[in-house]
Amino acid sequence: MRRLQARSSTLHALKSNRGCAYEFGSRLAANPETAVSGVDNKKKKRQDVPLLYWTAASLGLAISVSRNDAAMLARLPEVEALLDRAMELDESWDGGALHEFAIQLASTKPAAPDYDAMRRHYDRAVQLSGSTSASLHLGYAEAVSVPRQDRAEFTSLVNKALAVDPDGVPENRLVNLLAHRRAQRLLDRIDDLILEDEPLGSTGDSQ
């Protein structure tokens, strides 16, 4: 419920930011692509992109904890449209955060995951962040390496996360410290997560 309340707040901010006379949330539910196409005010791009991101993230999180709810799963196109529009406006925003989110979103879709697309998002996020986001490496490890049962890639990615200096980007220090704890827990559980000796497929060596 709180996640949907957060989405409501960001939708209201989008509406206020752009001086909309219509209900953006209703338009988004009815026709996601058409609704987000109106978010194109160049002067307010820097304001709209984070709002698009947080609207998508809050709704995406609500969907992820309601996977048995068909009505919630049916709202995935809203999340995709919001993310796609944010990328069109500024795909480099917040050091690759949009690409990092795209990896997580792709891993939640009911259809077979597109590992090649996820790899492209990962590579671009690494480039934009300068590999200073520990959670990026962990997110890719969980979304790709675990399903593919690739122990070598999984271990490499978790170690890359642990190698990120929390003080390298002071404003992200807490996030990276929490990611370090998560990385250590993942290493401790590797035998439960990776059961196969050989990977099921390959998307290339990790960066």
C-alpha positions as CSV (number, residue, x, y, z in Angstrom):
1,M,0.0,0.0,0.0
2,R,2.8,2.5,0.9
3,R,4.5,1.7,-2.5
4,L,1.3,2.7,-4.3
5,Q,1.0,5.8,-2.1
6,A,4.5,6.8,-3.2
7,R,3.5,6.3,-6.8
8,S,0.5,8.6,-6.2
9,S,2.7,11.3,-4.8
10,T,5.1,11.2,-7.8
11,L,2.2,11.2,-10.2
12,H,0.9,14.3,-8.5
13,A,4.3,15.9,-8.7
14,L,4.5,15.2,-12.5
15,K,1.1,16.7,-13.0
16,S,2.0,19.8,-10.9
17,N,5.4,20.1,-12.6
18,R,4.0,20.2,-16.1
19,G,0.8,22.2,-15.3
20,C,-1.4,19.3,-16.6
21,A,-5.1,19.9,-16.7
22,Y,-5.8,16.2,-16.9
23,E,-5.3,13.2,-14.6
24,F,-1.9,11.8,-15.6
25,G,-2.5,8.6,-13.6
26,S,-5.7,7.8,-15.4
27,R,-4.1,8.4,-18.8
28,L,-1.2,6.3,-17.8
29,A,-3.4,3.3,-16.9
30,A,-5.5,3.7,-20.1
31,N,-2.7,4.2,-22.6
32,P,0.8,4.2,-21.1
33,E,2.8,5.2,-24.2
34,T,0.5,8.0,-25.1
35,A,0.4,9.4,-21.6
36,V,4.2,9.5,-21.2
37,S,4.7,11.0,-24.6
38,G,3.4,14.3,-23.2
39,V,6.3,14.5,-20.7
40,D,8.5,16.4,-23.1
41,N,9.1,19.9,-21.6
42,K,12.7,20.4,-22.3
43,K,13.0,23.2,-19.7
44,K,11.8,20.8,-17.0
45,K,13.5,17.7,-18.2
46,R,15.7,17.5,-15.1
47,Q,12.7,17.6,-12.9
48,D,10.6,15.2,-14.9
49,V,13.2,12.4,-15.3
50,P,13.6,11.7,-11.5
51,L,9.8,11.8,-11.2
52,L,9.3,9.4,-14.0
53,Y,11.9,7.1,-12.4
54,W,10.4,7.1,-8.9
55,T,6.9,6.7,-10.3
56,A,8.1,3.6,-12.2
57,A,10.2,2.3,-9.3
58,S,7.4,2.6,-6.8
59,L,4.9,0.9,-9.1
60,G,7.4,-1.7,-10.1
61,L,8.1,-2.6,-6.5
62,A,4.4,-2.9,-5.8
63,I,4.1,-5.3,-8.7
64,S,7.2,-7.4,-7.6
65,V,5.6,-8.1,-4.2
66,S,2.2,-9.0,-5.8
67,R,3.2,-11.5,-8.4
68,N,0.1,-13.6,-7.8
69,D,-2.1,-10.6,-8.5
70,A,-3.0,-10.6,-12.2
71,A,-4.3,-7.0,-12.0
72,M,-1.0,-5.8,-10.7
73,L,1.0,-7.7,-13.3
74,A,-1.1,-6.1,-16.0
75,R,0.3,-2.8,-15.0
76,L,3.9,-3.7,-16.1
77,P,3.3,-1.7,-19.4
78,E,2.9,1.4,-17.2
79,V,6.3,0.8,-15.6
80,E,7.9,0.2,-19.0
81,A,6.5,3.3,-20.6
82,L,7.6,5.5,-17.7
83,L,11.2,4.0,-17.9
84,D,11.4,4.3,-21.6
85,R,10.3,7.9,-21.6
86,A,12.8,8.7,-18.9
87,M,15.6,7.2,-21.0
88,E,14.4,9.1,-24.1
89,L,14.7,12.4,-22.1
90,D,18.1,11.6,-20.4
91,E,19.3,8.0,-20.4
92,S,22.5,9.1,-18.5
93,W,20.5,10.4,-15.5
94,D,22.0,9.6,-12.1
95,G,25.0,7.7,-13.4
96,G,23.1,5.0,-15.1
97,A,20.3,4.4,-12.6
98,L,17.7,4.0,-15.4
99,H,19.7,1.2,-17.0
100,E,20.2,-0.4,-13.6
101,F,16.4,-0.3,-13.1
102,A,15.9,-1.7,-16.6
103,I,17.8,-4.9,-15.6
104,Q,15.6,-5.4,-12.6
105,L,12.5,-4.8,-14.6
106,A,13.5,-7.2,-17.3
107,S,14.0,-9.9,-14.7
108,T,10.5,-9.6,-13.4
109,K,8.7,-10.1,-16.7
110,P,6.7,-13.3,-17.1
111,A,8.2,-13.9,-20.5
112,A,11.7,-15.5,-21.1
113,P,14.3,-12.9,-20.1
114,D,16.3,-11.1,-22.8
115,Y,19.8,-11.6,-21.4
116,D,21.4,-9.8,-24.3
117,A,19.3,-6.6,-23.6
118,M,20.1,-7.0,-19.9
119,R,23.8,-7.2,-20.7
120,R,23.6,-4.0,-22.8
121,H,21.9,-2.2,-19.9
122,Y,24.6,-3.5,-17.5
123,D,27.5,-2.4,-19.7
124,R,26.0,1.1,-20.2
125,A,25.3,1.5,-16.5
126,V,28.9,0.5,-15.7
127,Q,30.1,3.1,-18.2
128,L,27.9,5.9,-16.9
129,S,28.5,5.1,-13.2
130,G,32.2,4.5,-13.6
131,S,31.6,1.2,-11.8
132,T,30.9,3.1,-8.6
133,S,27.5,1.4,-7.9
134,A,27.9,-1.8,-5.9
135,S,24.2,-2.6,-6.3
136,L,24.5,-2.6,-10.1
137,H,26.9,-5.6,-10.0
138,L,24.7,-7.4,-7.5
139,G,21.5,-6.7,-9.4
140,Y,23.0,-8.2,-12.6
141,A,24.4,-11.2,-10.7
142,E,21.0,-12.0,-9.3
143,A,19.0,-11.2,-12.4
144,V,21.3,-13.0,-14.9
145,S,24.1,-15.1,-13.3
146,V,21.8,-17.0,-10.9
147,P,19.1,-18.0,-13.4
148,R,21.9,-19.0,-15.8
149,Q,23.7,-20.8,-12.9
150,D,27.0,-19.2,-13.8
151,R,29.1,-19.5,-10.7
152,A,32.2,-17.8,-12.1
153,E,30.3,-14.8,-13.4
154,F,28.3,-14.6,-10.2
155,T,31.4,-14.7,-8.0
156,S,33.2,-12.1,-10.2
157,L,30.2,-9.7,-10.0
158,V,29.8,-10.0,-6.3
159,N,33.5,-9.4,-5.8
160,K,33.3,-6.3,-8.0
161,A,30.5,-5.0,-5.8
162,L,32.7,-5.6,-2.7
163,A,35.6,-3.8,-4.4
164,V,33.5,-0.6,-4.8
165,D,34.9,2.1,-2.5
166,P,32.0,3.4,-0.4
167,D,33.8,6.7,0.1
168,G,34.4,7.1,-3.7
169,V,31.0,8.8,-4.1
170,P,30.2,10.3,-0.7
171,E,26.5,10.8,-1.5
172,N,26.1,7.1,-2.2
173,R,28.2,5.9,0.7
174,L,25.3,4.4,2.7
175,V,23.8,2.7,-0.4
176,N,27.2,1.1,-1.2
177,L,27.8,0.0,2.4
178,L,24.4,-1.7,2.5
179,A,25.2,-3.3,-0.9
180,H,28.5,-4.7,0.6
181,R,26.5,-6.4,3.4
182,R,24.1,-7.8,0.7
183,A,27.1,-9.0,-1.3
184,Q,28.6,-10.9,1.6
185,R,25.3,-12.6,2.3
186,L,25.1,-13.6,-1.4
187,L,28.6,-15.1,-1.2
188,D,27.6,-17.0,2.0
189,R,24.7,-18.5,0.1
190,I,26.4,-19.3,-3.2
191,D,26.0,-23.0,-2.9
192,D,22.2,-22.6,-2.4
193,L,22.0,-20.1,-5.3
194,I,24.3,-21.8,-7.9
195,L,23.6,-25.5,-8.2
196,E,25.2,-26.3,-11.6
197,D,28.9,-26.8,-12.3
198,E,28.6,-25.3,-15.8
199,P,26.7,-22.2,-16.8
200,L,23.5,-22.7,-18.9
201,G,24.5,-20.1,-21.4
202,S,26.8,-17.1,-21.8
203,T,26.4,-13.4,-22.2
204,G,30.1,-12.7,-22.2
205,D,32.7,-12.0,-19.5
206,S,31.7,-9.5,-16.9
207,Q,33.3,-6.1,-17.0
